[in-house]
Amino acid sequence: MEELLTTADQYGEVLLDWLNRPAILVEAVIIVALFALARLLTWWAEPKARAKARRIRKMPGLLRLVVILLRRLVWIFYVALLTTAYALIQSLGPMDGQLLGTALLLALAWLVISIVSQVIRSRTVGRTFAFIGWAYVAATILGITTEIEVALDRIGFGIGAEYRITLLDLLRAFLLIGIALWLAFIIGNFLDRRLRASRELTPNLRMLVGKVLRVTLLALASLIALSALGVDLTLLTVLSGAIGVGIGFGLQKLMSNLFSGIVILLDRSIKPGDTISLGETFGWIRELRARFVSVVTRDGREYLIPNEDFVTHQVINWSYSDDLVRLDVPIRSSYDADPQQVAAIAIEAAASVPRVVRVQMPVCWLTAFGDYSLEYLLRFWIRDPQNGLTNVRGQVLQAVWDAFRDNDIRVPYPHQEVIMKTPVTISNPT
């Protein structure tokens, strides 16, 4: 702390010496005035620029670039004004323009770094990268990187008698690991897009290869970053052993779901787009993830079902080997109706429903002689179970009802007949 205070006193004396120079004060006033002018120009020009940007159509890349520049319009004006002022001072020669040139470099560095940071999709990570990158560039411009490194290296703590971790080591580790993981994510996403565009691999195999590539790239990036920091990788054996014990005892469900997901991808029992039934859940698969399967139901709900349930429970896959799905609808008619005529009318009515396929024609069978009606089973096929089963059954029943009404076929109500017999009186022969 004493050394830090001594260094701060030295730079304080340098700052006071600068403030005692009239030329430096004039340049400082110019810097502040130009920033205020840049704000004023932004307030005037930004609405007009945004109105023109809204006219850009069918060019999302150009529109995104224009939006990024509009958000930094004040810094663009500020850099332009500082450049003009610095050029005028250098040409006229009353001042050396050292402070103005430093402010120009700092503003230009912030403008460039803030634009480059927009490549990072995470706003928090992008802002952190911009701040750290600009701080390093600013220290380089001001020529104080050595002093900062020495100060950060003096702040730390020891681990045992051989190892000491300083704040400088932590910052280097944060930067190297962050950049390595960021590059791994970019490369992984690029390879994943290429795999998804491939038609030679099955959807499940493309998803499995993409996940393996991402995990491998992240592991390699972490190892490379640790090696660059000078960390002895043999020290990680103890850590890996501890992680293995933790996985064995504390993360059983997580690892079970992870390996169940790999099994699902390998045996191709389900895939995105399949219509499945698992317990009370009926819907179609939207996405396969490392830990769960996303299933969307007809009412718009999205269930995140653990992968283990698809391995250990009975699953109905309506479109596993064929997308042709058979549905049964029970119907009835009175004993007065001709069973052959009822079956023919029911088949014709079911075939008239748009979702019922004609490749496999509906069939209708007499199944039982009921207490008050003849019972039939109307059987038909569809190809789009993800669009619902109850609604297509309702459409078929409605078509059968209309056809029975048009042909005077009666659907009897449940009823019982009670026969009352009069008791017989036996007369006495006497």
C-alpha atoms as one frame of an Amber mdcrd trajectory, in Angstrom:
protein
   0.000   0.000   0.000   2.879   2.355   0.756   4.332   1.763  -2.705   0.941
   2.355  -4.300   0.517   5.604  -2.384   4.009   6.718  -3.411   3.215   6.018
  -7.066  -0.094   7.893  -6.756   1.732  10.903  -5.265   4.151  10.920  -8.167
   1.394  10.915 -10.765  -0.445  13.551  -8.735   2.565  15.837  -8.954   2.735
  15.288 -12.720  -0.970  16.150 -13.001  -0.560  19.336 -10.980   2.394  20.327
 -13.140   0.216  19.895 -16.216  -2.640  21.898 -14.747  -0.241  24.811 -14.085
   0.377  25.099 -17.832  -2.059  27.457 -19.585  -1.843  25.522 -22.859  -2.927
  22.314 -21.127  -5.899  24.063 -19.531  -6.932  25.449 -22.913  -6.761  21.970
 -24.469  -8.815  20.536 -21.577 -11.492  23.170 -22.132 -11.495  22.373 -25.854
 -11.909  18.645 -25.131 -14.916  19.240 -22.861 -16.463  21.753 -25.273 -16.100
  19.385 -28.227 -17.824  16.602 -26.308 -20.748  18.937 -25.560 -20.846  19.898
 -29.250 -20.855  16.199 -30.206 -23.860  15.692 -27.927 -25.657  18.586 -29.579
 -24.928  17.273 -33.078 -26.161  13.815 -32.068 -29.418  15.274 -30.741 -29.919
  17.004 -34.116 -28.812  14.233 -36.485 -29.953  11.020 -34.783 -33.735  11.291
 -35.522 -33.052  11.966 -39.208 -30.590   9.079 -39.444 -33.026   6.705 -37.743
 -35.793   7.723 -40.148 -33.578   6.841 -43.101 -32.474   3.588 -41.459 -36.115
   2.435 -41.246 -36.260   2.470 -45.054 -33.712  -0.331 -45.327 -35.483  -3.503
 -46.413 -34.306  -7.077 -47.028 -30.760  -6.300 -45.855 -30.575  -7.360 -42.181
 -26.757  -7.259 -42.078 -26.579  -3.655 -43.271 -29.446  -2.654 -40.959 -27.670
  -4.156 -37.920 -24.461  -2.279 -38.809 -26.375   0.992 -39.186 -28.077   0.474
 -35.792 -24.690  -0.188 -34.131 -23.262   3.023 -35.611 -26.337   5.051 -34.623
 -25.964   3.970 -31.000 -22.413   5.363 -31.057 -23.163   8.467 -33.067 -21.977
  10.784 -30.276 -18.543   9.113 -30.258 -18.324   9.294 -34.053 -18.974  13.040
 -33.939 -16.578  13.403 -31.002 -13.729  11.626 -32.825 -14.367  13.703 -35.949
 -14.332  16.970 -33.954 -11.176  15.983 -32.041  -9.440  15.065 -35.297 -10.351
  18.440 -36.817  -9.237  20.350 -33.725  -5.947  18.432 -33.499  -5.223  19.065
 -37.185  -5.900  22.809 -36.758  -3.668  23.060 -33.674  -0.844  21.236 -35.442
  -1.127  23.492 -38.487  -1.431  26.782 -36.572   1.217  25.867 -33.979   0.326
  27.888 -30.851   0.185  24.642 -28.774   1.737  21.209 -29.087  -1.682  19.457
 -28.814  -0.353  16.625 -26.654  -3.424  16.409 -24.413  -5.762  16.767 -27.391
  -3.962  13.982 -29.266  -4.188  11.704 -26.228  -7.926  12.364 -25.905  -8.318
  11.633 -29.642  -6.555   8.273 -29.312  -8.587   7.301 -26.254 -11.895   8.230
 -27.898 -10.975   6.441 -31.128  -9.946   3.317 -29.194 -13.256   3.275 -27.294
 -15.235   3.732 -30.531 -13.470   0.858 -32.312 -13.556  -1.508 -29.324 -17.229
  -0.847 -28.584 -18.138  -1.626 -32.216 -16.032  -4.802 -32.267 -17.590  -5.973
 -28.979 -20.982  -6.171 -30.688 -19.839  -9.400 -32.306 -20.373 -11.014 -28.886
 -24.070 -11.830 -28.528 -24.091 -11.713 -24.729 -24.482  -8.068 -23.703 -22.787
  -8.560 -20.333 -19.791 -10.366 -21.819 -19.545  -7.790 -24.596 -19.513  -4.864
 -22.189 -16.924  -6.581 -19.974 -14.706  -7.237 -22.990 -15.059  -3.626 -24.166
 -14.180  -2.186 -20.756 -11.144  -4.423 -20.195  -9.915  -3.977 -23.769 -10.225
  -0.206 -23.611  -8.534  -0.090 -20.189  -5.539  -1.977 -21.591  -5.347   0.211
 -24.709  -5.689   3.359 -22.585  -2.853   2.211 -20.306  -0.717   1.573 -23.384
  -1.477   5.017 -24.816  -0.680   6.700 -21.506   2.484   4.627 -21.101   1.639
   3.254 -17.664   1.261  -0.463 -18.432   4.474  -1.357 -16.605   3.441   0.491
 -13.462  -0.018  -1.116 -13.512   1.442  -4.595 -13.984   3.814  -4.080 -11.055
   0.988  -2.801  -8.858  -1.329  -5.696  -9.745   1.463  -8.209  -9.260   2.019
  -7.000  -5.720  -1.618  -7.677  -4.766  -2.131 -11.380  -4.103  -2.103 -14.223
  -1.658  -0.022 -17.349  -1.177  -1.026 -21.010  -1.356   1.403 -22.964   0.742
   5.076 -22.136   0.469   5.512 -22.482  -3.288   2.538 -20.899  -4.999   1.321
 -17.310  -4.992  -1.680 -15.982  -6.879  -1.753 -12.294  -7.720  -4.428 -10.045
  -9.117  -2.444  -9.850 -12.360  -2.556 -13.656 -12.682  -6.317 -13.656 -12.141
  -6.860 -10.999 -14.814  -4.674 -12.859 -17.285  -6.510 -16.104 -16.559  -9.879
 -14.391 -16.999  -8.866 -12.890 -20.345  -7.203 -15.998 -21.771  -9.945 -18.411
 -20.701 -12.684 -16.012 -21.825 -11.132 -15.525 -25.271 -10.477 -19.261 -25.648
 -14.044 -20.201 -24.718 -15.453 -17.486 -26.968 -13.458 -18.801 -29.939 -14.545
 -22.348 -29.076 -18.211 -21.267 -29.096 -17.796 -19.529 -32.463 -16.077 -22.528
 -34.056 -18.586 -24.924 -32.469 -21.573 -22.953 -33.782 -20.020 -22.784 -37.255
 -19.410 -26.540 -37.353 -22.894 -27.205 -35.948 -24.476 -25.147 -38.743 -22.460
 -27.059 -41.327 -23.552 -30.374 -39.828 -27.216 -29.342 -39.789 -26.968 -28.443
 -43.478 -25.546 -31.875 -44.324 -27.990 -34.336 -45.889 -25.659 -37.335 -45.659
 -26.140 -37.710 -41.882 -29.366 -38.515 -40.057 -30.848 -35.771 -37.811 -29.962
 -37.670 -34.636 -26.387 -38.291 -35.783 -25.963 -34.629 -36.743 -27.145 -33.568
 -33.292 -24.883 -36.087 -31.522 -21.789 -35.104 -33.530 -22.523 -31.411 -32.920
 -22.751 -31.889 -29.156 -19.553 -33.972 -29.035 -17.697 -31.346 -31.083 -18.822
 -28.533 -28.793 -17.795 -30.336 -25.623 -14.442 -31.301 -27.157 -13.733 -27.743
 -28.315 -14.592 -26.303 -24.898 -12.331 -28.816 -23.157  -9.456 -28.119 -25.557
  -9.903 -24.366 -25.191  -9.756 -24.635 -21.401  -6.634 -26.822 -21.477  -4.872
 -24.516 -23.951  -5.686 -21.460 -21.839  -4.423 -23.146 -18.658  -1.232 -24.226
 -20.414  -0.653 -20.678 -21.662  -0.983 -19.457 -18.075   1.758 -21.853 -16.982
  -0.531 -24.087 -14.915   0.823 -27.603 -14.409  -1.905 -29.807 -15.862  -0.819
 -32.746 -13.727  -2.298 -30.846 -10.789  -5.728 -31.353 -12.350  -5.613 -35.105
 -11.650  -6.666 -34.516  -8.054  -9.420 -32.195  -9.193 -10.642 -34.682 -11.789
 -10.735 -37.404  -9.126 -12.829 -35.183  -6.877 -15.162 -34.387  -9.775 -15.500
 -38.099 -10.499 -16.519 -38.799  -6.910 -19.002 -35.911  -7.030 -20.497 -37.235
 -10.251 -20.765 -40.710  -8.785 -22.608 -39.638  -5.638 -24.170 -36.224  -6.154
 -24.891 -36.039  -9.884 -26.410 -39.441 -10.566 -29.609 -38.107 -12.127 -27.748
 -35.568 -14.227 -25.349 -38.141 -15.635 -28.206 -40.610 -16.120 -30.109 -38.076
 -18.219 -26.930 -37.151 -20.114 -26.121 -40.731 -21.112 -29.789 -41.475 -21.758
 -29.754 -38.602 -24.239 -26.740 -40.144 -25.988 -28.537 -43.515 -26.142 -31.635
 -41.869 -27.621 -29.531 -40.195 -30.306 -27.711 -43.428 -31.141 -30.705 -45.791
 -31.331 -32.877 -43.142 -33.085 -35.966 -44.150 -31.142 -37.253 -40.573 -31.215
 -36.291 -37.541 -33.267 -37.467 -33.940 -33.700 -40.886 -33.853 -35.329 -42.056
 -37.243 -34.028 -45.462 -37.458 -32.377 -45.208 -39.313 -29.062 -47.270 -40.287
 -26.036 -45.593 -40.635 -22.652 -47.980 -41.206 -19.791 -50.585 -38.443 -19.901
 -48.479 -36.295 -22.251 -49.307 -36.318 -25.958 -47.479 -34.027 -28.367 -44.660
 -33.717 -30.848 -40.946 -33.425 -30.168 -39.545 -29.951 -30.796 -35.949 -30.420
 -29.688 -33.564 -32.952 -28.149 -31.260 -31.490 -25.504 -28.454 -32.945 -23.407
 -30.640 -33.314 -20.304 -34.242 -33.291 -21.518 -36.571 -33.586 -24.489 -38.843
 -30.679 -25.388 -42.391 -31.902 -26.152 -45.073 -29.454 -27.345 -48.706 -30.426
 -26.764 -51.815 -29.391 -28.644 -52.702 -26.725 -26.066 -49.365 -24.961 -26.624
 -47.663 -26.172 -23.464 -44.035 -27.214 -23.720 -42.992 -30.078 -21.443 -39.301
 -30.573 -20.649 -39.203 -34.315 -20.007 -35.940 -35.853 -18.676 -34.176 -38.167
 -21.121 -34.213 -40.976 -18.571 -38.021 -41.251 -18.832 -37.749 -42.060 -22.555
 -35.356 -44.924 -21.787 -37.013 -46.439 -18.715 -40.728 -45.878 -19.469 -43.054
 -47.064 -22.208 -43.191 -44.521 -25.029 -45.678 -44.517 -27.902 -44.040 -43.107
 -31.031 -46.833 -42.523 -33.517 -44.400 -41.920 -36.375 -41.449 -44.221 -35.569
 -41.427 -46.380 -38.715 -44.485 -45.056 -40.557 -46.477 -41.859 -40.327 -49.727
 -43.738 -41.020 -51.741 -43.787 -37.755 -54.895 -45.892 -37.200 -57.803 -44.610
 -35.107 -60.937 -46.442 -33.928 -64.361 -44.922 -33.287 -67.249 -46.987 -31.826
 -70.715 -46.297 -33.271 -74.225 -47.792 -32.762 -77.448 -48.234 -34.687 -80.911
 -49.576 -33.912 -81.889 -53.191 -34.612 -84.201 -51.933 -37.360 -81.260 -50.839
 -39.568 -79.488 -53.085 -42.081 -75.914 -53.695 -40.757 -74.416 -53.731 -44.262
 -76.048 -50.414 -45.127 -74.862 -48.905 -41.802 -71.280 -50.028 -42.455 -71.267
 -48.662 -46.018 -72.690 -45.283 -44.929 -70.177 -45.012 -42.043 -67.236 -45.793
 -44.368 -68.359 -43.181 -46.884 -68.847 -40.590 -44.130 -65.388 -41.217 -42.638
 -63.730 -41.009 -46.066 -65.294 -37.575 -46.596 -63.257 -36.047 -43.726 -60.216
 -34.222 -45.225 -57.636 -35.579 -42.759 -58.616 -39.232 -43.341 -56.305 -40.761
 -45.949 -57.609 -42.597 -49.003 -54.550 -44.809 -49.440 -55.879 -47.001 -46.641
 -59.673 -46.802 -46.875 -61.784 -46.824 -43.686 -63.443 -50.060 -42.610 -66.454
 -50.755 -40.386 -67.188 -54.014 -38.586 -70.194 -55.255 -36.637 -68.715 -56.146
 -33.250 -71.584 -56.986 -30.888 -75.315 -57.343 -30.366 -75.915 -54.889 -27.546
 -78.768 -54.679 -25.093 -80.524 -51.995 -27.075 -78.432 -51.463 -30.257 -76.061
 -52.996 -32.799 -72.460 -52.042 -32.020 -69.868 -51.283 -34.714 -66.183 -50.297
 -34.826 -65.306 -47.697 -37.447 -61.572 -47.764 -38.248 -59.716 -45.124 -40.317
 -56.149 -43.817 -40.854 -54.478 -40.389 -40.745 -50.936 -39.090 -41.417 -50.790
 -36.008 -39.173 -51.307 -37.055 -35.541 -49.467 -33.914 -34.392 -52.534 -31.938
 -35.491 -54.643 -33.699 -32.877 -56.594 -36.944 -32.423 -59.707 -35.824 -30.571
 -60.616 -33.276 -33.244 -60.416 -35.763 -36.126 -62.482 -38.311 -34.157 -65.064
 -35.585 -33.592 -65.123 -34.726 -37.305 -65.685 -38.382 -38.243 -68.473 -38.790
 -35.687 -70.127 -35.609 -36.946 -69.967 -36.890 -40.533 -71.458 -40.250 -39.476
 -74.255 -38.501 -37.575 -75.155 -36.377 -40.591 -75.096 -39.429 -42.861 -77.336
 -41.448 -40.472 -79.790 -38.569 -40.288 -79.942 -38.260 -44.093 -80.587 -42.009
 -44.460 -83.130 -42.329 -41.606 -80.873 -44.557 -39.536 -81.752 -44.196 -35.880
 -79.229 -44.178 -33.047 -81.203 -45.536 -30.070 -81.053 -44.139 -26.567 -80.194
 -46.489 -23.718 -83.443 -47.991 -22.433 -84.828 -50.970 -20.592 -88.136 -52.743
 -20.995 -90.020 -53.801 -17.875 -92.822 -56.343 -18.366 -95.450 -56.435 -15.643
 -97.252 -59.792 -15.479-100.726 -60.132 -13.874-100.721 -62.746 -11.066-102.861
 -65.871 -11.779-105.626 -66.655  -9.244-106.320 -70.362  -8.614-109.919 -71.014
  -7.692-110.912 -73.422  -4.925-112.688 -76.473  -6.455-114.787 -76.787  -3.387
